Amino acid sequence: MSVTASPDVNRVMCPSRLILEHVTSRWGVLVLAALLERSYRFSELRREVGGVSEKMLAQTLRTLERDGFVHRDARPVIPPRVDYTLTELGREAAEQVWGLARWTERRLDAVFLAREEYDKARTP
Protein backbone atom coordinates (compact mmCIF):
# COMPACT_ATOMS: atom_id res chain seq x y z
CA MET A 1 0.00 0.00 0.00
CA SER A 2 1.37 3.37 -0.92
CA VAL A 3 0.17 6.76 0.15
CA THR A 4 -1.26 8.79 -2.74
CA ALA A 5 -1.75 12.10 -0.93
CA SER A 6 0.99 13.78 1.06
CA PRO A 7 0.95 12.43 4.61
CA ASP A 8 -0.47 14.88 7.12
CA VAL A 9 -0.85 13.63 10.69
CA ASN A 10 -3.47 16.33 11.31
CA ARG A 11 -5.73 14.91 8.59
CA VAL A 12 -8.38 12.60 10.05
CA MET A 13 -7.84 9.67 7.71
CA CYS A 14 -4.08 9.94 7.37
CA PRO A 15 -2.48 6.51 7.93
CA SER A 16 0.43 8.18 9.72
CA ARG A 17 -1.85 8.67 12.73
CA LEU A 18 -2.10 4.94 13.33
CA ILE A 19 1.65 4.45 12.98
CA LEU A 20 2.24 7.35 15.37
CA GLU A 21 -0.16 5.69 17.81
CA HIS A 22 1.77 2.40 17.61
CA VAL A 23 5.14 4.04 18.17
CA THR A 24 4.03 6.38 20.96
CA SER A 25 1.74 4.02 22.81
CA ARG A 26 2.57 3.32 26.44
CA TRP A 27 4.13 -0.05 25.68
CA GLY A 28 5.39 0.83 22.22
CA VAL A 29 7.73 3.51 23.58
CA LEU A 30 9.05 1.25 26.33
CA VAL A 31 9.56 -1.76 24.05
CA LEU A 32 11.34 0.32 21.43
CA ALA A 33 13.51 1.92 24.12
CA ALA A 34 14.49 -1.42 25.61
CA LEU A 35 15.37 -2.82 22.20
CA LEU A 36 17.67 0.16 21.59
CA GLU A 37 20.02 -1.40 24.12
CA ARG A 38 20.13 -4.93 22.69
CA SER A 39 18.03 -7.83 21.44
CA TYR A 40 15.78 -9.58 23.93
CA ARG A 41 13.94 -12.83 24.30
CA PHE A 42 10.25 -12.43 25.13
CA SER A 43 10.54 -13.21 28.86
CA GLU A 44 13.61 -10.96 29.22
CA LEU A 45 11.80 -8.12 27.50
CA ARG A 46 8.78 -8.58 29.74
CA ARG A 47 11.00 -8.25 32.81
CA GLU A 48 12.78 -5.22 31.34
CA VAL A 49 9.51 -3.41 30.55
CA GLY A 50 8.04 -3.41 34.05
CA GLY A 51 4.29 -3.78 34.38
CA VAL A 52 3.46 -5.04 30.89
CA SER A 53 1.26 -8.13 30.72
CA GLU A 54 2.21 -11.05 28.53
CA LYS A 55 -0.80 -10.37 26.31
CA MET A 56 0.02 -6.67 25.85
CA LEU A 57 3.68 -7.36 25.16
CA ALA A 58 2.79 -9.97 22.53
CA GLN A 59 0.29 -7.59 20.94
CA THR A 60 2.76 -4.68 20.97
CA LEU A 61 5.53 -6.79 19.46
CA ARG A 62 3.22 -8.08 16.69
CA THR A 63 2.12 -4.54 15.86
CA LEU A 64 5.68 -3.19 15.82
CA GLU A 65 6.80 -6.16 13.72
CA ARG A 66 4.00 -5.62 11.21
CA ASP A 67 4.93 -1.93 10.93
CA GLY A 68 8.53 -2.90 10.20
CA PHE A 69 10.06 -1.66 13.45
CA VAL A 70 10.85 -5.00 15.10
CA HIS A 71 12.38 -8.18 13.71
CA ARG A 72 11.29 -11.49 15.25
CA ASP A 73 13.92 -14.22 14.90
CA ALA A 74 12.45 -17.64 15.72
CA ARG A 75 15.09 -20.36 15.84
CA PRO A 76 14.05 -24.00 15.47
CA VAL A 77 15.89 -25.31 18.51
CA ILE A 78 14.67 -27.14 21.60
CA PRO A 79 13.43 -25.34 23.56
CA PRO A 80 12.33 -22.84 20.90
CA ARG A 81 14.22 -19.54 20.97
CA VAL A 82 12.73 -16.27 19.75
CA ASP A 83 14.73 -13.05 19.80
CA TYR A 84 13.44 -9.55 19.11
CA THR A 85 15.61 -6.81 17.64
CA LEU A 86 15.04 -3.43 16.05
CA THR A 87 15.13 -3.02 12.30
CA GLU A 88 16.86 0.03 10.85
CA LEU A 89 13.46 1.75 10.70
CA GLY A 90 12.76 0.66 14.28
CA ARG A 91 16.07 2.05 15.53
CA GLU A 92 15.24 5.39 13.94
CA ALA A 93 11.80 5.46 15.56
CA ALA A 94 13.17 4.26 18.91
CA GLU A 95 15.75 7.03 19.03
CA GLN A 96 13.01 9.61 18.45
CA VAL A 97 10.61 8.38 21.13
CA TRP A 98 13.42 7.63 23.58
CA GLY A 99 14.56 11.24 23.30
CA LEU A 100 11.05 12.33 24.28
CA ALA A 101 10.94 9.81 27.12
CA ARG A 102 14.27 11.07 28.50
CA TRP A 103 13.05 14.65 28.18
CA THR A 104 10.00 13.81 30.32
CA GLU A 105 12.30 12.37 32.97
CA ARG A 106 14.45 15.52 32.96
CA ARG A 107 11.43 17.87 33.11
CA LEU A 108 9.37 15.94 35.66
CA ASP A 109 9.88 18.55 38.40
CA ALA A 110 8.70 21.35 36.08
CA VAL A 111 5.56 19.39 35.21
CA PHE A 112 4.79 18.68 38.86
CA LEU A 113 5.26 22.37 39.68
CA ALA A 114 2.94 23.37 36.82
CA ARG A 115 0.30 20.92 38.05
CA GLU A 116 0.60 22.26 41.58
CA GLU A 117 0.17 25.86 40.38
CA TYR A 118 -2.76 24.87 38.16
CA ASP A 119 -4.53 23.05 41.00
CA LYS A 120 -3.84 25.87 43.46
CA ALA A 121 -5.31 28.45 41.07
CA ARG A 122 -8.51 26.40 40.75
CA THR A 123 -9.00 25.53 44.41
CA PRO A 124 -11.56 27.78 46.13
Secondary structure, DSSP 8 states (H G I E B T S, - for coil): ---SS---TTSTT-THHHHHHHHHSHHHHHHHHHHHH--EEHHHHHHHSTT--HHHHHHHHHHHHHTTSEEEEEE--SS-EEEEEE-HHHHHHHHHHHHHHHHHHHTHHHHHHHHHHHHHHH--
